[in-house]
């Protein structure tokens, strides 16, 4: 069976009778078995997925199939799927079974998506390489000695390696866009609050966003259209009307495009990525678009602000995992206090413990104002400056990452170096605006390059349309 790059291609062959949902699901299951070494999935729902596929085939025959009939999809191990395992790739949630479907999961099920399994990720979505998983790293199919990016690494590898058509991940500081860039596919982070967070394991609640990894803009648009919108289970979700994103992908107008000078001039950015970004900007200018550099004076404060605020929220959110009600419980505990200490010490990985401790420190009485309060003020300044830039240009176009995929183990001993992998992606999370990483060819070693596009809050329609236009030109 051929590799499908969009649901439209799948539906075309379904309509011609060349394939069935069941044969397509069997194809993906066979690929998962053949490429098990990539470690993309933690659990595969083979029997269930085949049963669902047969059910969808029958619905198609009866003319009752939903919008996602024919889409085989994987979900990151931070999304609640009723009666299925859920661990956030952590030892501390060993044996935990979700009691309900998250809103995003329920909405794709209602439209007849076939969920094929849950995917590996950095523990509690904390990481930029997928090396923090309690189950070992996923491997980048482009070069299995390299990381796939994180934290949604398994989700990106699954789409890259043809183990499903699309994946749902989460993006707190670039966790959908960065692995999408490393794996040569699309990664969409919608506006904060566009998709309900109900059923998403919390890492940093004011940053967390459910995102989409796909092989086409069209599939990202359709999935967003289905998942977005008001939800009584999430008080932070937006009640703005959800446009028909999948029907608004035409793009013909001339626009203003801004780029950060640092992204095409800094020696810290890989030479091939700088050249690719410059080539794309030059091409856009030749096509009649206005392209100009923009100043973002707060760039050096982005990562410190992000890591202060997210670790503080993580310290609070992860306090619920203590071995009392569910998950891992230390066998060495002698009393309640030792139960808490030993369970958390034994079951959390090194990076999660590092972020909990950092967050606890910045929230402590003596340092709260010096770090947490100040970071909140800087976040507001970053948001305001980003909005000011986007009032003057229609889109910001910059690299998704400063480098292509790095070697496994290359940065594990240097957390600061690892955190710098997020330097171009966290701005969108701090500001709450939508952003997408689109594939832009490969570097001299054959490793994928991603280009990131950002725009104003709730302007996903124009973002997706421009993304399709941009990739069709390259």
Secondary structure, DSSP 8 states (H G I E B T S, - for coil): -----SHHHHHHHHHTTS--HHHHHHHHHHHHHHTGGG--EEEE-HHHHHHHHHHHHHHHHHT---TTTT-EEEEETTB--TTSB--TT-GGGTT-B-SS--HHHHHHHHTT-EEEEEE--SGGG--SSSTT-TT-----TT-TTB---SSSHHHHHHHHTTSSSEEEEEESSSTTHHHHHHHTSEEEE--TTSB--TTB--SSTTT-EEEEEESSHHHHHHHHHHHBS--TT-TTS--S----GGG-----S--EEEEEHHHHH-TTS-HHHHHHHHHHHHHHHHTT-EEEEE--TTHHHHHHHHHHHHHHHHHHHGGG-SSSSSS---TT--SHHHHHHHHHHHHS-HHHHHHHHHHHHHHSTTTIIIIIIHHHHHHHHHHHHHHHHHHH-SEEEEES-SSS--BTTSSTT-HHHHHGGGTTTHHHHHHT--EEEEEEEE-TTS-EEEEEEE-STT-HHHHHHHHHHHHHH-
